[in-house]
Amino acid sequence: MNADANSSAAIARLAVLRQREVEQRQGELARQLAEAERQRRSQERLDALWRTSTTSGTLAALPAAARR
């Protein structure tokens, strides 16, 4: 192989390695986004539960019960 062929092969290997790295990072980003979405939905459910329980008076009575 001459120098040009070696350079081309090295560049091609580097491109393959970079593409693998990009795919790995995209996979990690997708996992992080999915986890963030899962946490957001959980927080929404907790917020809804909190609003429901405070408006029904369930939690509003707790401080009075704690003073007894």
Secondary structure, 3 states (H helix, E strand, C coil): CCHHHHHHHHHHHHHHHHHHHHHHHHHHHHHHHHHHHHHHHHHHHHHHHHHHHHHCCCCCCHHHHHHC
